[in-house]
Amino acid sequence: MEHTNGGGTTTRAAVASQQVPASAAACAAMDPDARHRACVEFRAKLSRDTGVNLTAAICESLLGLVFGNEGGEQASLEGNPGQFYTCLGDAIAKQSLPLVLPDHLQIAWWCYYEAAEVHTHPAGMRSLAGSLFHGEGVTEDPAQAAIWYQKAADLGDAPSKAALGLFLVNGSGVAKDAARGFALLREAVDQGHGMALVVVAQCYLKGEGVEKDAAHGVYILRQVINQGDISKPKAETALAICYMNGDGVEADTVQAALWCQRAADVGNAEAIQILPLIRTCNFCSSSPAREHCERCRKVRYCNAVCQAAHWKRETDPHKGHCRRAAEASQQEAGGASTSAHQ
């Protein structure tokens, strides 16, 4: 893992400068003495701890990535080293640097570890946990990820509370404790973490850590969608699944496809994955299936021929499922009407 000035590595330094042109300007804007000290100290510490030797040019480009990114203006190796190493790890991990730094994920992990272990920086702990959970630059270890999420959560970090809460609800890396997980998710929501609110909604839908209330879960998902923040696509996908399965709402494949398409249009990976399933014919498995059963709206078909065949096939005909679904919907509607007049 060596990147020196000898041989062809001068080209790597040049590529680094070309890949991050804004970084050079950001780095140049720093106080020259501070820039020099940061570069020398970072290079020496990285070499001592990991054996990676960076050129000065690559190092200055990386420093520029830190100071050019959001939050980087508060990063200082002398004044705020935890923030510095966290921002540096983020910059290295998120940039397209494999040509310049083939070991960039390992270097990012080392930066997170420095921020977390040495400087007890909550965001560094959170990023370190994420690396451990996904196996990025380090061996995948959900149990260790949960430990670092716990440490960051103990320091009040809302995203870490949300992540740990999800771990506890699912039993990932820790013993399953849905009630405690739900409580942590609520704490994260109270601190303004929008993505945690989507998971809270899913807990209500499934009855995980809280009494099941699918209708309330759907209500929360609609709230998140109306807020329009970064959590919106995840909430739209979850709402699409509700319409697919009839959880908290009447099953409606048309609505399921509509909400799933909205999330897929902005790149939500889960929505992109399940959208073809929503539009698949329940009889012949072809896609897209543009028609749906008008009676229960739970299934889709290519055409009337597939619908008729599915309705009366010998094995598990749809007419049995459809009639039961329709009767259940009528009973629910009747119950709601009775309650409204009491």
C-alpha positions in Angstrom: 0.0 0.0 0.0 2.7 2.5 -1.0 2.3 5.6 -3.0 5.6 7.4 -3.5 7.1 9.8 -6.0 9.1 7.1 -7.7 8.3 5.6 -11.1 4.8 5.9 -12.4 3.3 7.2 -9.2 3.9 10.8 -10.3 1.0 10.2 -12.7 -1.2 9.2 -9.7 -0.5 12.5 -8.1 -1.3 14.3 -11.3 -4.5 12.3 -11.6 -5.4 13.2 -8.0 -5.0 16.9 -8.8 -7.1 16.5 -12.0 -9.9 14.5 -10.2 -10.3 17.1 -7.4 -9.6 20.5 -9.0 -11.7 22.3 -6.3 -9.5 20.7 -3.6 -6.4 22.5 -4.7 -8.1 25.8 -4.4 -9.6 25.0 -1.0 -6.2 23.8 0.3 -4.5 26.8 -1.1 -6.9 29.0 0.8 -5.7 27.6 4.1 -3.0 29.3 6.1 0.3 27.9 4.4 1.8 27.0 7.8 -1.3 25.2 9.0 -1.6 23.4 5.6 2.0 22.3 5.9 1.7 21.1 9.5 -1.5 19.2 8.7 0.0 17.6 5.7 3.2 16.5 7.4 1.5 15.2 10.5 -1.2 13.3 8.6 1.3 11.7 6.3 3.6 10.7 9.1 0.8 9.3 11.3 -0.8 7.4 8.4 2.6 5.9 7.4 3.4 4.9 11.0 0.0 3.3 11.7 -0.8 1.7 8.4 2.4 1.6 6.3 0.7 3.7 3.6 3.1 6.4 2.2 1.3 9.3 0.4 3.0 11.8 -1.8 2.7 15.4 -0.7 0.6 16.2 -3.8 -2.0 13.5 -3.0 -2.0 14.5 0.6 -2.8 18.1 -0.2 -5.5 17.1 -2.6 -7.1 15.0 0.2 -6.9 17.9 2.6 -8.6 20.0 0.0 -11.4 17.5 -0.1 -11.9 18.0 3.6 -11.9 21.8 3.6 -14.0 21.9 0.4 -16.8 19.8 1.9 -19.7 20.7 4.2 -18.5 20.8 7.8 -14.9 21.0 6.6 -14.6 24.6 7.7 -14.8 23.4 11.3 -12.2 20.7 10.8 -8.8 21.4 12.1 -6.0 18.9 12.9 -4.9 21.2 15.7 -8.2 22.6 17.0 -10.8 19.9 16.1 -9.0 16.7 15.2 -12.0 14.4 15.5 -13.9 16.5 13.0 -10.8 16.6 10.8 -10.4 12.8 10.6 -14.1 12.2 10.2 -14.4 14.7 7.3 -11.2 13.2 5.8 -12.6 9.7 6.0 -15.8 10.8 4.4 -14.0 12.6 1.6 -11.8 9.6 0.8 -14.6 7.1 1.0 -17.1 9.0 -1.1 -14.7 10.1 -3.9 -13.9 8.0 -7.0 -10.3 7.5 -5.9 -9.4 3.8 -6.6 -7.0 4.9 -9.4 -5.3 7.3 -7.2 -5.6 5.4 -3.9 -6.3 1.7 -4.5 -6.5 1.3 -0.7 -8.8 4.3 -0.2 -11.5 2.4 1.8 -8.8 1.1 4.2 -7.5 4.6 4.6 -11.0 6.0 5.2 -11.6 3.3 7.9 -8.3 4.3 9.6 -9.4 8.0 9.6 -12.7 7.0 11.2 -10.9 4.9 13.8 -8.6 7.8 14.6 -11.6 10.1 15.0 -13.6 7.5 17.1 -11.0 5.8 19.3 -8.4 8.6 19.8 -10.7 11.7 19.7 -14.1 10.2 20.8 -15.9 12.0 18.0 -19.5 10.9 17.6 -19.7 11.2 13.8 -16.4 9.4 13.6 -17.8 6.6 15.7 -20.9 6.4 13.5 -18.9 6.3 10.3 -16.6 3.6 11.8 -19.7 1.6 12.7 -21.0 1.9 9.2 -17.7 0.7 7.8 -17.8 -2.3 10.1 -21.4 -3.1 9.3 -20.9 -3.0 5.5 -17.3 -4.4 5.5 -15.8 -1.3 3.8 -12.1 -1.2 4.3 -12.3 -3.7 7.2 -13.8 -7.2 7.8 -17.6 -7.1 8.2 -18.5 -7.2 11.9 -22.1 -6.2 12.8 -21.4 -6.9 16.5 -18.6 -4.4 16.6 -20.7 -2.0 14.5 -23.4 -2.1 17.2 -20.8 -1.4 19.9 -19.6 1.8 18.1 -23.2 2.9 17.4 -23.9 2.5 21.1 -20.9 4.6 22.0 -22.0 7.4 19.6 -25.6 7.1 20.8 -24.5 7.5 24.4 -23.0 10.8 23.3 -26.3 11.9 21.9 -25.8 11.3 18.2 -29.3 11.0 16.6 -28.3 9.0 13.5 -26.5 6.5 15.7 -29.6 6.1 17.9 -31.6 5.4 14.8 -29.1 2.8 13.5 -28.8 1.1 16.8 -32.6 1.1 17.2 -32.9 -0.6 13.9 -30.2 -3.2 14.9 -32.2 -3.9 18.1 -35.5 -4.2 16.2 -34.0 -6.6 13.7 -31.6 -8.4 16.0 -28.6 -7.4 13.8 -25.3 -7.7 15.6 -27.1 -7.6 19.0 -29.8 -9.7 20.8 -33.2 -8.7 19.5 -34.9 -6.2 21.8 -37.6 -4.5 19.7 -39.0 -2.5 22.6 -35.6 -0.9 23.4 -35.0 -0.4 19.7 -38.3 1.4 19.3 -37.5 3.7 22.2 -34.2 4.6 20.6 -35.9 5.3 17.3 -38.3 7.6 19.1 -35.4 9.5 20.7 -33.8 9.9 17.2 -37.2 11.2 15.9 -37.4 13.7 18.7 -34.0 15.0 17.7 -35.2 15.6 14.2 -34.0 12.4 12.4 -36.4 11.9 9.5 -35.3 8.5 8.5 -35.9 7.2 12.0 -39.5 8.2 11.6 -39.9 5.9 8.6 -38.6 3.0 10.7 -41.0 4.0 13.5 -43.8 3.7 11.0 -42.6 0.3 9.9 -42.6 -0.8 13.6 -46.3 0.1 13.9 -47.0 -1.7 10.6 -45.3 -4.9 11.9 -46.0 -4.6 15.7 -42.3 -4.5 16.4 -41.6 -3.0 19.9 -45.0 -1.4 19.9 -48.6 -2.6 19.6 -49.4 -3.1 16.0 -51.4 -0.3 14.4 -51.0 -0.5 10.6 -53.3 2.5 10.0 -51.1 4.6 12.2 -48.0 3.4 10.5 -49.5 4.5 7.1 -50.4 7.9 8.7 -46.8 8.4 9.7 -45.5 7.5 6.3 -47.8 10.1 4.7 -46.5 12.6 7.2 -42.9 11.9 6.1 -43.9 12.2 2.5 -45.6 15.5 3.0 -42.5 16.8 4.8 -40.5 16.3 1.6 -37.1 15.8 3.2 -34.4 13.2 2.3 -36.6 10.4 3.9 -39.4 10.9 1.3 -38.3 8.2 -1.2 -37.9 5.6 1.6 -41.4 6.5 2.9 -42.9 6.3 -0.6 -41.4 2.8 -1.1 -42.8 1.7 2.3 -46.2 3.1 1.4 -46.1 1.2 -1.9 -45.5 -2.0 0.0 -48.5 -1.2 2.2 -50.7 -0.9 -0.9 -49.2 -4.1 -2.3 -50.0 -6.1 0.9 -53.1 -4.3 2.1 -51.3 -3.2 5.4 -53.1 -0.2 6.9 -54.8 0.6 3.6 -57.0 -1.3 1.2 -54.8 -3.3 -1.2 -54.4 -1.4 -4.4 -51.8 -2.3 -7.0 -52.4 0.9 -8.9 -51.5 3.0 -5.9 -48.6 0.6 -5.1 -47.1 1.2 -8.6 -47.7 4.9 -8.4 -45.8 5.4 -5.1 -43.1 2.9 -6.0 -42.5 4.7 -9.3 -42.1 8.1 -7.6 -39.4 6.6 -5.3 -37.7 4.8 -8.2 -37.6 8.0 -10.3 -35.3 9.5 -7.7 -33.1 6.5 -7.5 -34.4 4.6 -4.4 -32.8 1.2 -4.8 -35.5 -0.8 -3.0 -38.2 0.8 -5.1 -36.3 0.0 -8.3 -36.0 -3.6 -7.2 -39.7 -4.1 -6.3 -41.3 -2.1 -9.1 -41.2 -4.9 -11.6 -42.8 -7.2 -9.0 -45.7 -4.8 -8.7 -46.2 -4.8 -12.4 -45.8 -8.5 -13.0 -48.8 -10.6 -14.2 -50.0 -12.8 -11.4 -50.8 -15.6 -13.8 -48.1 -15.7 -16.5 -45.4 -13.6 -14.7 -44.9 -11.3 -17.7 -44.2 -7.6 -17.2 -45.6 -5.0 -17.4 -49.1 -6.0 -16.3 -51.3 -3.0 -16.7 -54.6 -4.4 -15.7 -55.7 -5.3 -12.2 -58.5 -7.2 -10.5 -61.3 -4.7 -10.1 -62.8 -6.5 -7.2 -59.9 -6.9 -4.8 -57.2 -4.9 -6.5 -54.6 -7.2 -5.0 -53.4 -8.7 -8.3 -52.4 -7.5 -11.8 -52.7 -9.1 -15.2 -51.4 -8.7 -18.7 -54.9 -8.9 -20.2 -58.4 -10.3 -19.6 -57.3 -13.8 -20.8 -54.8 -14.1 -18.0 -57.3 -12.7 -15.5 -60.0 -15.3 -16.5 -57.5 -18.1 -16.4 -56.2 -17.1 -13.0 -59.8 -16.7 -11.7 -60.8 -20.3 -12.5 -57.6 -22.4 -12.6 -57.9 -25.7 -10.9 -55.0 -25.2 -8.3 -55.6 -22.3 -5.9 -57.9 -20.2 -8.1 -58.0 -16.5 -7.5 -61.8 -16.4 -7.1 -61.4 -17.8 -3.6 -58.8 -15.3 -2.4 -60.7 -12.5 -4.1 -64.1 -13.2 -2.5 -62.5 -13.5 0.9 -60.7 -10.2 0.4 -63.8 -8.5 -0.8 -65.9 -9.8 2.1 -63.2 -8.6 4.6 -63.2 -5.2 3.0 -67.0 -5.0 3.3 -66.9 -6.0 6.9 -64.3 -3.4 7.7 -66.3 -0.7 5.9 -69.4 -1.8 7.7 -67.6 -1.7 11.1 -66.3 1.8 10.4 -69.7 3.0 9.4 -71.3 1.5 12.5 -68.6 3.2 14.7 -69.1 6.5 13.0 -72.8 6.5 13.9 -72.4 5.4 17.5 
